[in-house]
Amino acid sequence: MSIEDARDAFAGAEEVEITVTGRRTGRQISHPVWFVQDEQSMFLVPITGSDSDWYKNVRQTPLIEVAVNGTAVSAPATPITDADRVDHVVEMFRAKYGRQYVDEHYPRRDVAVQVSLG
C-alpha cells in the first residue's frame, strides 16, 4: 500500500487508532483519537495536553503507528509546543469537529503532535 492510499484512507475517517511505545514499560499502547490532515501530515491534539500519557510516550519514543479500517502507517511523530502552531492545529480541529466539541473535549490545548505521512 502506498502512502497516498493511506492518506486517502485517513481522509474519510473521524478518528484513528494510534499506537505508541510506553515510556516505562516498553509495551505497545493503543488509543482512539481525533485527528486532522493537512497536505502530507496528520495532526493530533492530546485531550489533556502535555499531561497526556500518550503524548509523554511520544516524547520518549517519537515513532507512532496510526491505523484506520485495516490501514496502518508507522511514522515519526514530532511534538509541537509553539503556541501559534498549536493554535493553528486546534483551529483545524474546530473546523473538522466543531468549536463546541473541541472546546468541551480538549480542556488543555498546550501541545499538538505532527505525524509525517510523506
N, CA, C and O atoms as a printed pandas DataFrame, in Angstrom:
     atom_number atom_name residue_name chain_id  residue_number  x_coord  y_coord  z_coord
0              1         N          MET        A               1    0.847   -1.184    0.000
1              2        CA          MET        A               1    0.000    0.000    0.000
2              3         C          MET        A               1    0.889    1.244    0.000
3              4         O          MET        A               1    1.866    1.327    0.744
4              5         N          SER        A               2    0.536    2.190   -0.836
5              6        CA          SER        A               2    1.320    3.418   -0.922
6              7         C          SER        A               2    0.899    4.396    0.172
7              8         O          SER        A               2   -0.169    4.268    0.773
8              9         N          ILE        A               3    1.757    5.363    0.409
9             10        CA          ILE        A               3    1.445    6.394    1.409
10            11         C          ILE        A               3    0.237    7.220    0.948
11            12         O          ILE        A               3   -0.533    7.708    1.774
12            13         N          GLU        A               4    0.074    7.374   -0.371
13            14        CA          GLU        A               4   -1.089    8.093   -0.899
14            15         C          GLU        A               4   -2.383    7.340   -0.562
15            16         O          GLU        A               4   -3.390    7.948   -0.199
16            17         N          ASP        A               5   -2.338    5.986   -0.689
17            18        CA          ASP        A               5   -3.502    5.181   -0.331
18            19         C          ASP        A               5   -3.834    5.341    1.150
19            20         O          ASP        A               5   -5.003    5.430    1.524
20            21         N          ALA        A               6   -2.804    5.377    1.986
21            22        CA          ALA        A               6   -3.011    5.554    3.425
22            23         C          ALA        A               6   -3.623    6.917    3.716
23            24         O          ALA        A               6   -4.564    7.021    4.502
24            25         N          ARG        A               7   -3.095    7.960    3.088
25            26        CA          ARG        A               7   -3.660    9.303    3.298
26            27         C          ARG        A               7   -5.124    9.348    2.886
27            28         O          ARG        A               7   -5.943    9.977    3.556
28            29         N          ASP        A               8   -5.456    8.673    1.776
29            30        CA          ASP        A               8   -6.853    8.625    1.323
30            31         C          ASP        A               8   -7.730    7.906    2.339
31            32         O          ASP        A               8   -8.848    8.342    2.610
32            33         N          ALA        A               9   -7.234    6.805    2.902
33            34        CA          ALA        A               9   -7.992    6.059    3.914
34            35         C          ALA        A               9   -8.239    6.909    5.154
35            36         O          ALA        A               9   -9.335    6.888    5.713
36            37         N          PHE        A              10   -7.230    7.653    5.583
37            38        CA          PHE        A              10   -7.379    8.505    6.762
38            39         C          PHE        A              10   -8.314    9.678    6.489
39            40         O          PHE        A              10   -9.036   10.114    7.386
40            41         N          ALA        A              11   -8.309   10.188    5.269
41            42        CA          ALA        A              11   -9.085   11.389    4.937
42            43         C          ALA        A              11  -10.571   11.212    5.210
43            44         O          ALA        A              11  -11.245   12.178    5.570
44            45         N          GLY        A              12  -11.098   10.007    5.048
45            46        CA          GLY        A              12  -12.526    9.805    5.252
46            47         C          GLY        A              12  -12.912    9.419    6.663
47            48         O          GLY        A              12  -14.089    9.175    6.932
48            49         N          ALA        A              13  -11.948    9.356    7.578
49            50        CA          ALA        A              13  -12.212    8.873    8.931
50            51         C          ALA        A              13  -12.444   10.012    9.919
51            52         O          ALA        A              13  -11.914   11.112    9.760
52            53         N          GLU        A              14  -13.246    9.726   10.938
53            54        CA          GLU        A              14  -13.469   10.687   12.021
54            55         C          GLU        A              14  -12.415   10.550   13.111
55            56         O          GLU        A              14  -12.044   11.535   13.750
56            57         N          GLU        A              15  -11.927    9.312   13.325
57            58        CA          GLU        A              15  -10.893    9.080   14.315
58            59         C          GLU        A              15   -9.988    7.964   13.831
59            60         O          GLU        A              15  -10.356    7.170   12.966
60            61         N          VAL        A              16   -8.802    7.921   14.405
61            62        CA          VAL        A              16   -7.838    6.871   14.098
62            63         C          VAL        A              16   -7.388    6.226   15.403
63            64         O          VAL        A              16   -7.599    6.766   16.489
64            65         N          GLU        A              17   -6.775    5.078   15.274
65            66        CA          GLU        A              17   -6.200    4.400   16.430
66            67         C          GLU        A              17   -4.696    4.642   16.374
67            68         O          GLU        A              17   -4.043    4.313   15.384
68            69         N          ILE        A              18   -4.151    5.220   17.443
69            70        CA          ILE        A              18   -2.701    5.401   17.498
70            71         C          ILE        A              18   -2.120    4.341   18.428
71            72         O          ILE        A              18   -2.758    3.913   19.390
72            73         N          THR        A              19   -0.906    3.934   18.120
73            74        CA          THR        A              19   -0.173    3.020   18.980
74            75         C          THR        A              19    1.184    3.637   19.248
75            76         O          THR        A              19    1.929    3.976   18.329
76            77         N          VAL        A              20    1.491    3.775   20.539
77            78        CA          VAL        A              20    2.760    4.357   20.979
78            79         C          VAL        A              20    3.472    3.357   21.880
79            80         O          VAL        A              20    2.875    2.390   22.354
80            81         N          THR        A              21    4.752    3.606   22.106
81            82        CA          THR        A              21    5.539    2.747   22.988
82            83         C          THR        A              21    5.552    3.351   24.389
83            84         O          THR        A              21    5.929    4.509   24.571
84            85         N          GLY        A              22    5.140    2.564   25.369
85            86        CA          GLY        A              22    5.118    3.028   26.758
86            87         C          GLY        A              22    6.516    3.419   27.228
87            88         O          GLY        A              22    7.469    2.660   27.053
88            89         N          ARG        A              23    6.632    4.579   27.813
89            90        CA          ARG        A              23    7.945    5.094   28.215
90            91         C          ARG        A              23    8.547    4.326   29.389
91            92         O          ARG        A              23    9.767    4.301   29.545
92            93         N          ARG        A              24    7.722    3.711   30.204
93            94        CA          ARG        A              24    8.232    2.931   31.339
94            95         C          ARG        A              24    8.255    1.435   31.044
95            96         O          ARG        A              24    9.195    0.732   31.416
96            97         N          THR        A              25    7.206    0.957   30.370
97            98        CA          THR        A              25    7.051   -0.486   30.167
98            99         C          THR        A              25    7.625   -0.977   28.844
99           100         O          THR        A              25    7.994   -2.145   28.719
100          101         N          GLY        A              26    7.700   -0.093   27.862
101          102        CA          GLY        A              26    8.130   -0.512   26.534
102          103         C          GLY        A              26    7.043   -1.249   25.760
103          104         O          GLY        A              26    7.264   -1.676   24.626
104          105         N          ARG        A              27    5.858   -1.400   26.378
105          106        CA          ARG        A              27    4.736   -2.077   25.716
106          107         C          ARG        A              27    4.087   -1.150   24.690
107          108         O          ARG        A              27    4.170    0.074   24.785
108          109         N          GLN        A              28    3.445   -1.770   23.717
109          110        CA          GLN        A              28    2.678   -1.024   22.728
110          111         C          GLN        A              28    1.311   -0.705   23.327
111          112         O          GLN        A              28    0.616   -1.599   23.810
112          113         N          ILE        A              29    0.927    0.566   23.294
113          114        CA          ILE        A              29   -0.317    1.033   23.897
114          115         C          ILE        A              29   -1.123    1.750   22.815
115          116         O          ILE        A              29   -0.602    2.626   22.125
116          117         N          SER        A              30   -2.389    1.377   22.671
117          118        CA          SER        A              30   -3.240    1.951   21.624
118          119         C          SER        A              30   -4.367    2.784   22.219
119          120         O          SER        A              30   -4.879    2.494   23.301
120          121         N          HIS        A              31   -4.739    3.832   21.479
121          122        CA          HIS        A              31   -5.824    4.743   21.875
122          123         C          HIS        A              31   -6.526    5.248   20.622
123          124         O          HIS        A              31   -5.862    5.520   19.622
124          125         N          PRO        A              32   -7.854    5.381   20.648
125          126        CA          PRO        A              32   -8.533    6.080   19.558
126          127         C          PRO        A              32   -8.396    7.589   19.795
127          128         O          PRO        A              32   -8.510    8.060   20.927
128          129         N          VAL        A              33   -8.152    8.330   18.729
129          130        CA          VAL        A              33   -8.006    9.788   18.848
130          131         C          VAL        A              33   -8.618   10.473   17.629
131          132         O          VAL        A              33   -8.738    9.884   16.555
132          133         N          TRP        A              34   -8.997   11.724   17.825
133          134        CA          TRP        A              34   -9.385   12.578   16.713
134          135         C          TRP        A              34   -8.114   13.084   16.044
135          136         O          TRP        A              34   -7.042   13.084   16.648
136          137         N          PHE        A              35   -8.242   13.510   14.803
137          138        CA          PHE        A              35   -7.086   13.982   14.052
138          139         C          PHE        A              35   -7.541   14.900   12.928
139          140         O          PHE        A              35   -8.723   14.953   12.588
140          141         N          VAL        A              36   -6.591   15.615   12.363
141          142        CA          VAL        A              36   -6.809   16.364   11.124
142          143         C          VAL        A              36   -5.610   16.114   10.217
143          144         O          VAL        A              36   -4.504   15.836   10.681
144          145         N          GLN        A              37   -5.855   16.221    8.914
145          146        CA          GLN        A              37   -4.791   16.093    7.935
146          147         C          GLN        A              37   -4.620   17.417    7.219
147          148         O          GLN        A              37   -5.581   18.155    6.994
148          149         N          ASP        A              38   -3.375   17.703    6.864
149          150        CA          ASP        A              38   -3.058   18.892    6.089
150          151         C          ASP        A              38   -1.876   18.526    5.205
151          152         O          ASP        A              38   -0.759   18.348    5.689
152          153         N          GLU        A              39   -2.131   18.417    3.911
153          154        CA          GLU        A              39   -1.114   18.023    2.952
154          155         C          GLU        A              39   -0.520   16.674    3.330
155          156         O          GLU        A              39   -1.244   15.678    3.329
156          157         N          GLN        A              40    0.763   16.602    3.653
157          158        CA          GLN        A              40    1.413   15.323    3.917
158          159         C          GLN        A              40    1.616   15.050    5.400
159          160         O          GLN        A              40    2.505   14.285    5.773
160          161         N          SER        A              41    0.807   15.664    6.241
161          162        CA          SER        A              41    0.920   15.454    7.684
162          163         C          SER        A              41   -0.443   15.225    8.310
163          164         O          SER        A              41   -1.473   15.684    7.816
164          165         N          MET        A              42   -0.408   14.502    9.413
165          166        CA          MET        A              42   -1.573   14.330   10.269
166          167         C          MET        A              42   -1.243   15.035   11.572
167          168         O          MET        A              42   -0.103   15.000   12.033
168          169         N          PHE        A              43   -2.242   15.675   12.164
169          170        CA          PHE        A              43   -2.025   16.380   13.419
170          171         C          PHE        A              43   -2.964   15.813   14.485
171          172         O          PHE        A              43   -4.135   15.535   14.229
172          173         N          LEU        A              44   -2.415   15.652   15.674
173          174        CA          LEU        A              44   -3.143   15.123   16.818
174          175         C          LEU        A              44   -3.052   16.125   17.956
175          176         O          LEU        A              44   -2.053   16.831   18.091
176          177         N          VAL        A              45   -4.089   16.185   18.768
177          178        CA          VAL        A              45   -4.079   17.032   19.964
178          179         C          VAL        A              45   -4.466   16.142   21.142
179          180         O          VAL        A              45   -5.572   15.602   21.164
180          181         N          PRO        A              46   -3.578   15.980   22.116
181          182        CA          PRO        A              46   -3.927   15.167   23.289
182          183         C          PRO        A              46   -5.010   15.853   24.117
183          184         O          PRO        A              46   -4.946   17.060   24.350
184          185         N          ILE        A              47   -5.991   15.093   24.557
185          186        CA          ILE        A              47   -7.113   15.665   25.309
186          187         C          ILE        A              47   -6.638   16.415   26.549
187          188         O          ILE        A              47   -7.136   17.502   26.844
188          189         N          THR        A              48   -5.688   15.852   27.269
189          190        CA          THR        A              48   -5.191   16.524   28.474
190          191         C          THR        A              48   -3.856   17.228   28.215
191          192         O          THR        A              48   -3.063   17.434   29.134
192          193         N          GLY        A              49   -3.626   17.588   26.972
193          194        CA          GLY        A              49   -2.437   18.356   26.620
194          195         C          GLY        A              49   -1.145   17.655   26.989
195          196         O          GLY        A              49   -1.022   16.439   26.845
196          197         N          SER        A              50   -0.195   18.421   27.461
197          198        CA          SER        A              50    1.131   17.882   27.775
198          199         C          SER        A              50    1.109   16.914   28.957
199          200         O          SER        A              50    2.114   16.257   29.228
200          201         N          ASP        A              51   -0.014   16.814   29.661
201          202        CA          ASP        A              51   -0.146   15.835   30.744
202          203         C          ASP        A              51   -0.568   14.457   30.236
203          204         O          ASP        A              51   -0.546   13.488   30.995
204          205         N          SER        A              52   -0.948   14.358   28.971
205          206        CA          SER        A              52   -1.423   13.101   28.412
206          207         C          SER        A              52   -0.302   12.056   28.387
207          208         O          SER        A              52    0.822   12.341   27.974
208          209         N          ASP        A              53   -0.630   10.854   28.835
209          210        CA          ASP        A              53    0.364    9.783   28.830
210          211         C          ASP        A              53    0.848    9.462   27.424
211          212         O          ASP        A              53    2.046    9.268   27.218
212          213         N          TRP        A              54   -0.066    9.402   26.445
213          214        CA          TRP        A              54    0.405    9.046   25.106
214          215         C          TRP        A              54    1.328   10.136   24.554
215          216         O          TRP        A              54    2.260    9.831   23.810
216          217         N          TYR        A              55    1.084   11.390   24.904
217          218        CA          TYR        A              55    1.981   12.470   24.468
218          219         C          TYR        A              55    3.367   12.307   25.114
219          220         O          TYR        A              55    4.390   12.455   24.446
220          221         N          LYS        A              56    3.385   12.006   26.402
221          222        CA          LYS        A              56    4.663   11.773   27.086
222          223         C          LYS        A              56    5.399   10.588   26.471
223          224         O          LYS        A              56    6.624   10.611   26.350
224          225         N          ASN        A              57    4.662    9.560   26.085
225          226        CA          ASN        A              57    5.276    8.403   25.438
226          227         C          ASN        A              57    5.887    8.780   24.089
227          228         O          ASN        A              57    6.975    8.318   23.747
228          229         N          VAL        A              58    5.190    9.613   23.329
229          230        CA          VAL        A              58    5.710   10.060   22.030
230          231         C          VAL        A              58    6.977   10.890   22.211
231          232         O          VAL        A              58    7.899   10.800   21.402
232          233         N          ARG        A              59    7.025   11.684   23.253
233          234        CA          ARG        A              59    8.239   12.469   23.507
234          235         C          ARG        A              59    9.428   11.552   23.798
235          236         O          ARG        A              59   10.561   11.855   23.425
236          237         N          GLN        A              60    9.159   10.434   24.464
237          238        CA          GLN        A              60   10.221    9.474   24.797
238          239         C          GLN        A              60   10.629    8.658   23.569
239          240         O          GLN        A              60   11.818    8.478   23.305
240          241         N          THR        A              61    9.642    8.166   22.824
241          242        CA          THR        A              61    9.883    7.355   21.624
242          243         C          THR        A              61    9.046    7.954   20.495
243          244         O          THR        A              61    7.859    7.649   20.376
244          245         N          PRO        A              62    9.651    8.799   19.669
245          246        CA          PRO        A              62    8.881    9.556   18.674
246          247         C          PRO        A              62    8.522    8.781   17.403
247          248         O          PRO        A              62    8.658    9.293   16.292
248          249         N          LEU        A              63    8.068    7.555   17.584
249          250        CA          LEU        A              63    7.557    6.768   16.468
250          251         C          LEU        A              63    6.143    6.350   16.850
251          252         O          LEU        A              63    5.904    5.887   17.965
252          253         N          ILE        A              64    5.217    6.513   15.927
253          254        CA          ILE        A              64    3.815    6.250   16.213
254          255         C          ILE        A              64    3.223    5.440   15.075
255          256         O          ILE        A              64    3.595    5.619   13.915
256          257         N          GLU        A              65    2.305    4.555   15.406
257          258        CA          GLU        A              65    1.540    3.872   14.366
258          259         C          GLU        A              65    0.149    4.470   14.369
259          260         O          GLU        A              65   -0.454    4.663   15.424
260          261         N          VAL        A              66   -0.354    4.761   13.182
261          262        CA          VAL        A              66   -1.693    5.312   13.014
262          263         C          VAL        A              66   -2.466    4.336   12.139
263          264         O          VAL        A              66   -1.988    3.935   11.077
264          265         N          ALA        A              67   -3.666    3.951   12.583
265          266        CA          ALA        A              67   -4.433    2.950   11.840
266          267         C          ALA        A              67   -5.908    3.319   11.769
267          268         O          ALA        A              67   -6.463    3.939   12.676
268          269         N          VAL        A              68   -6.524    2.915   10.657
269          270        CA          VAL        A              68   -7.969    3.046   10.485
270          271         C          VAL        A              68   -8.413    2.027    9.433
271          272         O          VAL        A              68   -7.789    1.897    8.380
272          273         N          ASN        A              69   -9.492    1.312    9.730
273          274        CA          ASN        A              69  -10.097    0.386    8.770
274          275         C          ASN        A              69   -9.093   -0.529    8.073
275          276         O          ASN        A              69   -9.157   -0.706    6.856
276          277         N          GLY        A              70   -8.173   -1.106    8.831
277          278        CA          GLY        A              70   -7.207   -2.037    8.266
278          279         C          GLY        A              70   -5.995   -1.402    7.614
279          280         O          GLY        A              70   -5.107   -2.114    7.147
280          281         N          THR        A              71   -5.938   -0.092    7.572
281          282        CA          THR        A              71   -4.793    0.620    7.021
282          283         C          THR        A              71   -3.962    1.158    8.171
283          284         O          THR        A              71   -4.481    1.864    9.035
284          285         N          ALA        A              72   -2.676    0.830    8.190
285          286        CA          ALA        A              72   -1.793    1.283    9.272
286          287         C          ALA        A              72   -0.493    1.814    8.686
287          288         O          ALA        A              72    0.039    1.286    7.709
288          289         N          VAL        A              73    0.001    2.877    9.315
289          290        CA          VAL        A              73    1.259    3.502    8.918
290          291         C          VAL        A              73    2.067    3.781   10.173
291          292         O          VAL        A              73    1.544    4.328   11.144
292          293         N          SER        A              74    3.337    3.410   10.156
293          294        CA          SER        A              74    4.259    3.806   11.227
294          295         C          SER        A              74    5.061    4.987   10.714
295          296         O          SER        A              74    5.592    4.951    9.604
296          297         N          ALA        A              75    5.148    6.034   11.522
297          298        CA          ALA        A              75    5.794    7.260   11.069
298          299         C          ALA        A              75    6.373    8.022   12.248
299          300         O          ALA        A              75    5.980    7.800   13.393
300          301         N          PRO        A              76    7.316    8.928   11.967
301          302        CA          PRO        A              76    7.839    9.775   13.041
302          303         C          PRO        A              76    6.769   10.744   13.537
303          304         O          PRO        A              76    5.951   11.242   12.764
304          305         N          ALA        A              77    6.795   10.995   14.831
305          306        CA          ALA        A              77    5.864   11.933   15.468
306          307         C          ALA        A              77    6.681   13.068   16.068
307          308         O          ALA        A              77    7.628   12.840   16.820
308          309         N          THR        A              78    6.304   14.284   15.726
309          310        CA          THR        A              78    7.032   15.459   16.196
310          311         C          THR        A              78    6.143   16.292   17.114
311          312         O          THR        A              78    5.122   16.814   16.667
312          313         N          PRO        A              79    6.510   16.426   18.388
313          314        CA          PRO        A              79    5.726   17.277   19.289
314          315         C          PRO        A              79    5.766   18.740   18.825
315          316         O          PRO        A              79    6.794   19.232   18.359
316          317         N          ILE        A              80    4.643   19.405   18.962
317          318        CA          ILE        A              80    4.532   20.835   18.650
318          319         C          ILE        A              80    4.224   21.551   19.956
319          320         O          ILE        A              80    3.219   21.267   20.608
320          321         N          THR        A              81    5.098   22.485   20.336
321          322        CA          THR        A              81    4.894   23.229   21.574
322          323         C          THR        A              81    4.745   24.730   21.339
323          324         O          THR        A              81    4.342   25.459   22.246
324          325         N          ASP        A              82    5.062   25.195   20.141
325          326        CA          ASP        A              82    4.916   26.605   19.813
326          327         C          ASP        A              82    3.429   26.973   19.852
327          328         O          ASP        A              82    2.619   26.368   19.149
328          329         N          ALA        A              83    3.077   27.958   20.667
329          330        CA          ALA        A              83    1.673   28.310   20.903
330          331         C          ALA        A              83    0.929   28.654   19.617
331          332         O          ALA        A              83   -0.221   28.249   19.454
332          333         N          ASP        A              84    1.550   29.384   18.706
333          334        CA          ASP        A              84    0.883   29.751   17.457
334          335         C          ASP        A              84    0.594   28.526   16.595
335          336         O          ASP        A              84   -0.479   28.424   16.001
336          337         N          ARG        A              85    1.541   27.605   16.525
337          338        CA          ARG        A              85    1.334   26.375   15.743
338          339         C          ARG        A              85    0.259   25.499   16.384
339          340         O          ARG        A              85   -0.577   24.926   15.685
340          341         N          VAL        A              86    0.283   25.395   17.722
341          342        CA          VAL        A              86   -0.744   24.618   18.418
342          343         C          VAL        A              86   -2.116   25.236   18.159
343          344         O          VAL        A              86   -3.074   24.515   17.877
344          345         N          ASP        A              87   -2.222   26.559   18.251
345          346        CA          ASP        A              87   -3.496   27.239   17.990
346          347         C          ASP        A              87   -3.992   26.949   16.573
347          348         O          ASP        A              87   -5.190   26.759   16.360
348          349         N          HIS        A              88   -3.070   26.915   15.602
349          350        CA          HIS        A              88   -3.441   26.622   14.214
350          351         C          HIS        A              88   -4.020   25.204   14.107
351          352         O          HIS        A              88   -5.037   24.998   13.444
352          353         N          VAL        A              89   -3.384   24.244   14.749
353          354        CA          VAL        A              89   -3.878   22.867   14.736
354          355         C          VAL        A              89   -5.245   22.787   15.417
355          356         O          VAL        A              89   -6.144   22.111   14.916
356          357         N          VAL        A              90   -5.409   23.461   16.540
357          358        CA          VAL        A              90   -6.691   23.466   17.243
358          359         C          VAL        A              90   -7.783   24.065   16.350
359          360         O          VAL        A              90   -8.913   23.576   16.347
360          361         N          GLU        A              91   -7.460   25.104   15.605
361          362        CA          GLU        A              91   -8.438   25.693   14.685
362          363         C          GLU        A              91   -8.827   24.703   13.594
363          364         O          GLU        A              91   -9.985   24.667   13.179
364          365         N          MET        A              92   -7.878   23.901   13.126
365          366        CA          MET        A              92   -8.210   22.856   12.147
366          367         C          MET        A              92   -9.143   21.825   12.777
367          368         O          MET        A              92  -10.071   21.346   12.125
368          369         N          PHE        A              93   -8.901   21.480   14.047
369          370        CA          PHE        A              93   -9.791   20.561   14.772
370          371         C          PHE        A              93  -11.187   21.168   14.872
371          372         O          PHE        A              93  -12.181   20.473   14.663
372          373         N          ARG        A              94  -11.266   22.450   15.187
373          374        CA          ARG        A              94  -12.574   23.108   15.310
374          375         C          ARG        A              94  -13.312   23.107   13.983
375          376         O          ARG        A              94  -14.529   22.924   13.947
376          377         N          ALA        A              95  -12.581   23.309   12.887
377          378        CA          ALA        A              95  -13.209   23.292   11.561
378          379         C          ALA        A              95  -13.752   21.900   11.223
379          380         O          ALA        A              95  -14.800   21.789   10.588
380          381         N          LYS        A              96  -13.064   20.857   11.631
381          382        CA          LYS        A              96  -13.490   19.486   11.328
382          383         C          LYS        A              96  -14.578   18.987   12.268
383          384         O          LYS        A              96  -15.562   18.397   11.822
384          385         N          TYR        A              97  -14.407   19.220   13.564
385          386        CA          TYR        A              97  -15.282   18.614   14.566
386          387         C          TYR        A              97  -16.285   19.576   15.193
387          388         O          TYR        A              97  -17.229   19.138   15.851
388          389         N          GLY        A              98  -16.096   20.867   15.000
389          390        CA          GLY        A              98  -16.974   21.862   15.605
390          391         C          GLY        A              98  -16.345   22.495   16.831
391          392         O          GLY        A              98  -15.781   21.808   17.683
392          393         N          ARG        A              99  -16.447   23.799   16.909
393          394        CA          ARG        A              99  -15.835   24.562   18.003
394          395         C          ARG        A              99  -16.296   24.058   19.369
395          396         O          ARG        A              99  -15.478   23.852   20.265
396          397         N          GLN        A             100  -17.602   23.859   19.529
397          398        CA          GLN        A             100  -18.142   23.448   20.825
398          399         C          GLN        A             100  -17.545   22.124   21.288
399          400         O          GLN        A             100  -17.150   21.989   22.446
400          401         N          TYR        A             101  -17.478   21.138   20.378
401          402        CA          TYR        A             101  -16.963   19.814   20.757
402          403         C          TYR        A             101  -15.482   19.853   21.102
403          404         O          TYR        A             101  -15.046   19.222   22.064
404          405         N          VAL        A             102  -14.720   20.589   20.323
405          406        CA          VAL        A             102  -13.278   20.676   20.598
406          407         C          VAL        A             102  -13.045   21.399   21.915
407          408         O          VAL        A             102  -12.256   20.940   22.740
408          409         N          ASP        A             103  -13.724   22.527   22.123
409          410        CA          ASP        A             103  -13.527   23.272   23.360
410          411         C          ASP        A             103  -13.984   22.466   24.578
411          412         O          ASP        A             103  -13.409   22.586   25.659
412          413         N          GLU        A             104  -15.023   21.643   24.396
413          414        CA          GLU        A             104  -15.540   20.823   25.502
414          415         C          GLU        A             104  -14.646   19.619   25.796
415          416         O          GLU        A             104  -14.407   19.297   26.960
416          417         N          HIS        A             105  -14.159   18.963   24.768
417          418        CA          HIS        A             105  -13.400   17.720   24.941
418          419         C          HIS        A             105  -11.892   17.915   25.076
419          420         O          HIS        A             105  -11.182   16.988   25.468
420          421         N          TYR        A             106  -11.404   19.096   24.760
421          422        CA          TYR        A             106   -9.969   19.371   24.837
422          423         C          TYR        A             106   -9.735   20.568   25.753
423          424         O          TYR        A             106   -9.455   21.667   25.275
424          425         N          PRO        A             107   -9.849   20.365   27.071
425          426        CA          PRO        A             107   -9.733   21.483   28.005
426          427         C          PRO        A             107   -8.332   22.092   28.058
427          428         O          PRO        A             107   -8.179   23.277   28.356
428          429         N          ARG        A             108   -7.324   21.294   27.774
429          430        CA          ARG        A             108   -5.945   21.807   27.827
430          431         C          ARG        A             108   -5.338   21.663   26.440
431          432         O          ARG        A             108   -5.053   20.558   25.978
432          433         N          ARG        A             109   -5.145   22.803   25.787
433          434        CA          ARG        A             109   -4.664   22.815   24.414
434          435         C          ARG        A             109   -3.290   23.481   24.354
435          436         O          ARG        A             109   -3.128   24.541   23.749
436          437         N          ASP        A             110   -2.303   22.845   24.990
437          438        CA          ASP        A             110   -0.967   23.458   25.058
438          439         C          ASP        A             110    0.066   22.785   24.164
439          440         O          ASP        A             110    1.172   23.301   24.001
440          441         N          VAL        A             111   -0.287   21.623   23.575
441          442        CA          VAL        A             111    0.634   20.927   22.668
442          443         C          VAL        A             111   -0.163   20.231   21.572
443          444         O          VAL        A             111   -1.377   20.059   21.676
444          445         N          ALA        A             112    0.539   19.842   20.538
445          446        CA          ALA        A             112   -0.026   19.027   19.452
446          447         C          ALA        A             112    1.090   18.104   18.973
447          448         O          ALA        A             112    2.233   18.220   19.415
448          449         N          VAL        A             113    0.756   17.200   18.082
449          450        CA          VAL        A             113    1.745   16.284   17.517
450          451         C          VAL        A             113    1.544   16.230   16.017
451          452         O          VAL        A             113    0.421   16.107   15.529
452          453         N          GLN        A             114    2.645   16.323   15.295
453          454        CA          GLN        A             114    2.614   16.205   13.842
454          455         C          GLN        A             114    3.157   14.837   13.456
455          456         O          GLN        A             114    4.228   14.439   13.915
456          457         N          VAL        A             115    2.422   14.116   12.614
457          458        CA          VAL        A             115    2.839   12.809   12.126
458          459         C          VAL        A             115    3.039   12.946   10.616
459          460         O          VAL        A             115    2.102   13.260    9.882
460          461         N          SER        A             116    4.246   12.712   10.173
461          462        CA          SER        A             116    4.574   12.839    8.750
462          463         C          SER        A             116    3.986   11.673    7.967
463          464         O          SER        A             116    4.214   10.512    8.305
464          465         N          LEU        A             117    3.234   11.985    6.931
465          466        CA          LEU        A             117    2.663   10.968    6.054
466          467         C          LEU        A             117    3.252   11.066    4.650
467          468         O          LEU        A             117    2.634   10.639    3.674
468          469         N          GLY        A             118    4.428   11.623    4.563
469          470        CA          GLY        A             118    5.022   11.812    3.236
470          471         C          GLY        A             118    6.364   11.341    3.199
471          472         O          GLY        A             118    7.017   11.422    2.159
